[in-house]
Amino acid sequence: MLSNQVNGVACRSQVFLLLILVESSPRPEKGNSAHFLSLESLALSFIVIAFILRIVISRLAMKILSDLEHTMLGIVFKRGPCTPYIVAREFINSPSSHWRGSAGSVYPAITRLHRLGLLKKTAGKSLGRRCSLFSLSPKGLKQLQSWLTPPLPESAASITFDPLRTRSFFLTVLSPELQLAFLHDAEKQLQSQIPVLKAECQKYRETGDWYSEQAQVGGLIVAEARLDWVRQYRRALQTRTTSLE
């Protein structure tokens, strides 16, 4: 998505640049043979400046890291030196469907972070095989610290995507029976997540990773709050359905 935005900015900038060059170019007199030369120079100038502009914008975009990439830096900080596979496993084993879905982005992101000088790569062995081990560079550590240092962006505290809540906006298309069935199933699914999250908290507690334990406790509290909301929604729907009968 970021690369598409960069390309869009680059294309708009090139069009704007072309308009500026056209407007600022001298208007040759009719029949002047220099007219063709001026157009040729204009086109050449546009190509050269547009090429330079695209390089500059691309390099700026390379320095903009996503939350996913910052999370990878954090994992490497805790687990490094480690292989990209170890980083990917952290995402695959996450109880969050959002992070599990990001596992496929790990390998290209690790390459990009290394290219930016945020990760160091050394030769090593894993399970008896030669491999590349990654650890944070001083530049990468500084980037990770910057991501965590206030002021935080507004997006960090905004309401996040919730598949259940999003679906609940449109329950009116279902019959009252199916609406209740949706909420009963949502309650069942959420209840099944609570033991999983509690086990994650216990795992971090046993390994002595206090900060990860507290972060996972936050996930547990959110899951319990979602469960309370679904139960409240279901009770309110049952009351509404009864009053309409």
N, C-alpha and C positions, 0 to 999 in steps of 0.2 A: 504494500500500500504506500509506503514511504517513497519507493522508487517511482511509482506512478505520479505522486504529487510533485516530485522533483522534475520529472519529465514535463508535466503540465506547466509548471512555472517556467521551465526553460523555453518551451514552445511559445508561451505568451510573451516572454521577454524578447524572443527573437522577432516576433511580429512587431512588437513595440519599437524595437531597435530599427527594423526596416522602415517603419513609418517615419522615424526621426531622420534617418539618412536620406529618405526621399524628399522630405520637406526641407531639409537643410542643404540639399544639393543645388548647385546653380542651374538656372533655366537657360539652356543654350538657345541662340537665335535659330530661326527656321533655316534649314539648309546648311547649318554648321556641321561639318564633318566630325567635330570634336564631341558631338552629342553621343555618338556610339562609344567613344572612349570613356566618357563620363559615366555612362551606364555600366560599362564593363568594370570600371574602378569601383563603382558603387556596389555592384554584385560581389566583387572580390572582398571589399571591406566588410560587407555583411557576413560573408562566409567565415572570414577570419575571426571577427569579433564574436559571432555566434558560437564558434567552436571554443573560443576561450571562455565565454560565458557558461557554456555547458560544463566545462571542466571545473570551473570555480564552484558552480552550484552543486555539482556531484560531490565534490570534496567536502563542501559544507554539510551535505546530507549524510556523508559517511561518518561525520562526527556526532550526529544526532542518534542517540541510542533509545531503543524502546524499553518498556518495563521488562519485557521478556529477556532482552540482552543484559540489562542490569541484574536481573535475577540469576542469570547464568554466571555473571561475575561473582555474585554472592556465593553461589554453589561452589565455584572453583576456589574461592577464598577459604571456604570451610573444608572442602574435600581434597584440595590440590596438594601436591601435583596429582592430576587425575586425567583419565582418558575422556574423550567426548562421550563414549558409551556410558560411563559412570554418571555424567551430567544428564544424559538422556534418561537413564533409569530413575533419576530423581523426579523427572516429570511424569514418566510412565506410572510410577508407584504413588503419585500424588492422589489423595482422595478427592481433589478438585477436578471436575471434568474440563474446566478451562485449561488447566495446566497439562492434563493428560493429552489434550488435543494439540498441544504445542510441541510435543516430543519430536515430531518430524522436522522441526525448524532448528534443532540443536546443531547439527553438523555444519550447515552453511553459516549459521550465526557464529560458531566457534572460529571458523575460517576468517570471517569478517573481523571479529574482535582481535584475532591474532594479527591480521593485516593492519589494523589500526594501532598496533603496538600496546594493546591493553592486556594481552596474554603473552606469556613466554612459553616457548615450546622446547622440550628437551627429549632426547631419545631415552626410552626405558623399556621395561618388560611388564607384561600383564598376562597372567596365566601361562607363563613360559614362552610367550611370543613377544617379538619386538613391536613396540608401539610408540606413539607420540604422547608425551605427558604434558599437560598444560598447567600453568600456575599464573597467578596475578603478577604483572609487572608493576613497578612503582607507579607508572602512569595509570594502570588499571585500578590499583588501590585508591589512588586519588579520585578517579572517576566514580568508584563505588561510594566513597565517603561523600562526594558531592551530591550523589543521588539521595543520600539519607539525611543530609544536612538541611534544616529549615532555611527559608520558608518552603513548604511543600506545595506542589501545584494543586489547584482546585480539583483537578480530576482524581487525585489520590483519595479524596474524601467524598466524592460524589456517589450517588446510588449506582451500584454495579448491575450488570445484566443478570436477571433471574428468570430462567425458563418457565417456572411455575407461575410467577407473578405476571409475566408477559402473556401467557395463555389465558390467565384468569380475566383479562380485560374483555375477552370475546366469548365467555361462557354463554352469553345470551343466545347464541346460535344453536345450543343444545337444548334438549328437553330437560325439565326439572330433574327427572330421574338420572339422566346422564350427567348433569351438572354435579349432583351429589356423588355420583360414582367417580367423577374426576377428582373431587376433593378427598374422598375416602382413599383413592389410590395414591394421591399426593401425600396424604398423611402416612400411609403405609411405607412409601418410599423414603420419606424423611426419617421415620422411626428407624429404618434399617441402617441409616447413615450414622446415627448417634453412637452405637458401639464401635464402629470403625474409627470415628474421630477420637473417641476415648482411648482406644488402643494406640493411636498415633501419639496422643499426649503421653501415655505411659511409656512408649518406646523412647521418646526424647528424654523423659524423666530418668529412665534407666541408664541412658548413655551420658547423662550429665549435660546435655545441650539445653540449658535453661532458657535461652532466648527463643529457640525453635519451639520449645514446649509452650511458652507463653503465646507465641504466634498461633500455634495450633489450638490453644485454648480459645483464642479469638474465633477461630473457625467453628469450634464446637458451640460457642455462644450464639453465633449467627445461625447455625443449623437449628438449634433449639428455639430461637426466635422465629424462624421460618415455620417450624412445626406449630408453635403457638398461634401464629397468624392463620395457618391453614385450618386449624381447629376452630378459631374464632369465625373465620369465613364460613365454615361448614355449619356452625350453629346459627349464624345469622341467616344463611340461606334456608335452613330448615324452618326457622321462624317465619321468614318471608313467604315461603311456599305454603305453609299452613294458613297464613292470614289471607292468601289469595284464593284458597279453595272455597 
